[in-house]
């Protein structure tokens, strides 16, 4: 090994560990179809009725999660469902967007600790 080669290899930094959030968001971008925002947040013949249903489900999952916590059996499934229904129950679109960002953050946090499959 020449002196120049030794200097070049000695100065290399170790590879930076990829940020799991960036990797997951890249996967999300690859799977997102354009135009999905063209429909309203609350659909159906009576959007208010649907929003009320989501609010009731949010309350139900809040109670399920509280019971699970008290028993020492929490799970991401219940927390994620509570977040979904919370986001869908929002009447104000700004608050709904904020809740959706929180939901996405929760989903990314869960995805970061689950094993990747061959298609990821």
Residue pairs with C-beta under 8 A, 6 or more apart in sequence:
20 112
21 108
21 112
24 108
24 111
24 112
25 108
27 120
40 47
41 88
41 93
41 96
42 48
42 50
42 51
42 88
43 50
44 50
50 88
51 88
51 89
51 90
51 91
52 89
54 85
54 88
54 89
55 85
55 89
57 81
57 85
57 89
58 82
58 85
58 86
58 89
61 78
61 81
61 82
61 85
62 82
64 78
65 74
65 78
65 79
65 82
68 74
68 75
68 78
76 106
76 110
79 106
80 103
80 106
80 107
80 110
83 99
83 102
83 103
83 106
84 103
86 99
86 103
87 96
87 99
87 100
87 102
87 103
88 96
90 96
90 99
